[in-house]
Amino acid sequence: MREVTMQYTIMLWHADHVNFARLLNLLEGELDLLRDAGSPHYQLMLDIMYYMTHYSDVLHHPKEDLVFARLNARDENVGRMVRELTIQHTQLGEMGAAMVHALDDVINGSITSRQRIEAMAREYVSALRAHMRTEETEIMPRAAQVLSESDWTEIDAAIANFADPLFGSEVQERYAGLREQINRQAQADRATAR
């Protein structure tokens, strides 16, 4: 049972990271347009950041925080890293909320410098990529080794598995355009790989 619960929880955790990376790639493409004086798709950028602040920050990170707390209680060697990652969750949430606000302002006609948007977004992308890398290479393997069956069962029960509103089987209307863009990008990537 432990293996099943642990593997499923870690699989979902990793799948979220893969999906977040796909979104960060799309965001970086728009930032490249912004940097090169092109015409970025601000609504797409806002949709990405809205998802990150309403799925990642509200559902994904709290479940990770439960894993961090359990791991910290079982392994004194991870305390510093767990504290840093927990602080990063708060920082990423604040950075994401600031991005949503700035992009919403742009869409609603406020004057905001392109450099400011680009700098904010690149800082967010860099911070999130580094954060996920630490979780993937340090925390996930350690949690798989240290946490017990009851730990995984209680973590899984504390925050139920939730339907992903963008990458799940039913896409919420809010994310329909973003999902179409992700599908177009995937098709283009497959065509390039041939």
C-alpha positions in Angstrom: 0.0 0.0 0.0 2.8 2.4 0.9 4.4 2.0 -2.5 1.1 2.6 -4.3 0.2 5.7 -2.3 3.8 7.1 -2.4 4.3 6.4 -6.1 0.9 8.0 -7.0 1.6 11.1 -4.9 5.1 11.6 -6.3 3.9 10.9 -9.8 1.2 13.6 -9.5 3.8 16.0 -7.9 6.2 15.3 -10.8 3.4 15.6 -13.4 2.5 19.1 -12.0 6.2 20.1 -12.4 6.3 18.9 -16.0 3.1 20.9 -16.7 4.4 24.0 -14.9 7.6 23.8 -17.0 5.5 23.7 -20.2 3.8 26.9 -19.0 7.0 28.6 -18.2 8.3 27.7 -21.7 5.2 29.4 -23.2 5.7 32.4 -20.9 9.4 32.7 -21.9 8.3 32.7 -25.6 6.1 35.7 -24.9 8.8 37.4 -22.9 11.2 37.0 -25.9 8.6 38.8 -28.0 8.4 41.5 -25.4 12.2 41.9 -25.2 12.5 42.0 -29.0 9.8 44.7 -29.3 7.3 42.2 -30.7 3.7 41.9 -29.8 3.3 39.5 -26.9 0.0 37.9 -26.1 -0.7 39.5 -22.8 -3.9 37.6 -22.2 -2.0 34.3 -22.6 0.6 35.5 -20.2 -2.2 36.5 -17.7 -3.9 33.1 -18.1 -0.6 31.3 -17.4 0.0 33.4 -14.2 -3.7 33.1 -13.2 -3.3 29.3 -13.3 -0.1 29.5 -11.4 -1.6 31.6 -8.7 -4.9 29.6 -8.5 -3.7 26.1 -9.0 0.0 25.9 -8.1 -0.1 28.3 -5.1 -3.5 27.3 -3.7 -3.5 23.5 -4.3 -0.1 22.2 -5.3 2.2 24.0 -2.8 0.1 23.3 0.3 0.4 19.6 -0.4 4.1 19.9 -0.9 4.2 21.8 2.4 2.6 18.7 4.1 5.4 16.5 2.7 8.0 19.0 3.8 6.6 19.1 7.4 6.6 15.3 7.6 10.0 14.9 6.0 11.4 17.6 8.4 10.0 15.6 11.4 11.6 12.4 10.2 15.0 13.6 8.9 16.8 16.4 10.7 19.2 16.8 7.8 16.6 18.4 5.6 15.4 21.1 8.0 17.3 24.0 6.3 16.2 23.0 2.8 12.6 22.5 3.8 12.5 25.9 5.5 14.0 27.5 2.4 11.5 25.8 0.1 8.6 26.7 2.3 9.7 30.4 2.3 10.0 30.1 -1.5 6.4 29.0 -1.7 5.3 32.3 -0.1 7.7 34.3 -2.3 6.5 32.6 -5.5 2.9 33.3 -4.5 3.7 37.0 -3.9 5.7 37.2 -7.2 2.8 35.5 -9.1 0.2 37.8 -7.6 2.3 40.8 -8.6 2.5 39.4 -12.1 -1.2 38.9 -12.3 -1.8 42.4 -11.1 0.7 43.9 -13.6 -0.6 41.9 -16.6 -4.2 42.7 -15.7 -3.3 46.4 -15.6 -1.7 46.1 -19.1 -4.8 44.4 -20.5 -7.0 47.0 -19.0 -5.0 49.8 -20.6 -2.7 51.0 -17.9 0.7 52.2 -18.9 3.3 49.7 -17.7 6.8 49.4 -19.0 7.7 46.4 -21.0 11.0 46.1 -19.2 9.2 45.9 -15.8 6.9 43.1 -17.0 9.8 41.2 -18.5 12.0 41.6 -15.4 9.2 40.5 -13.1 8.3 37.5 -15.2 11.9 36.4 -15.8 12.6 36.6 -12.1 9.5 34.4 -11.4 10.4 31.9 -14.1 14.0 31.6 -12.8 12.8 31.2 -9.2 10.2 28.6 -10.0 12.5 26.6 -12.1 15.2 26.5 -9.4 12.6 25.7 -6.8 11.2 22.7 -8.8 14.7 21.5 -9.5 15.5 21.3 -5.8 12.2 19.5 -5.1 12.8 17.0 -7.9 16.5 16.2 -7.1 16.6 16.6 -3.3 13.2 16.4 -1.7 11.2 13.8 -3.7 13.9 11.1 -3.5 14.4 11.8 0.2 10.7 11.7 0.9 10.4 8.4 -1.0 13.1 6.9 1.3 12.1 8.4 4.6 8.3 8.7 4.8 6.2 5.8 6.0 3.0 4.4 4.6 1.0 6.2 7.2 2.8 9.5 6.3 1.8 9.1 2.6 -1.7 8.1 3.4 -2.2 11.0 5.8 -0.7 13.5 3.3 -2.9 12.2 0.6 -6.0 12.4 2.8 -5.2 15.8 4.2 -5.5 17.4 0.8 -7.6 15.4 -1.6 -6.4 14.9 -5.1 -8.0 17.6 -7.1 -8.9 18.0 -10.8 -6.4 20.1 -12.6 -8.4 22.9 -14.2 -6.0 23.2 -17.2 -4.3 19.8 -17.7 -7.1 17.6 -16.3 -9.7 15.8 -18.4 -12.1 18.7 -18.2 -10.6 22.1 -18.9 -12.3 25.0 -17.2 -13.6 27.6 -19.5 -11.2 30.2 -18.1 -8.3 28.1 -19.5 -9.7 27.0 -22.9 -7.5 29.5 -24.9 -4.4 28.5 -22.9 -5.1 24.8 -23.5 -5.5 25.4 -27.2 -2.1 27.2 -27.2 -0.5 24.4 -25.3 -1.9 21.9 -27.8 -0.6 24.0 -30.8 2.8 24.2 -29.2 2.9 20.4 -28.6 2.0 19.8 -32.3 4.7 22.2 -33.4 7.2 20.5 -31.2 6.2 17.1 -32.6 6.5 18.3 -36.2 10.0 19.8 -35.4 11.1 16.5 -33.9 10.4 14.6 -37.0 
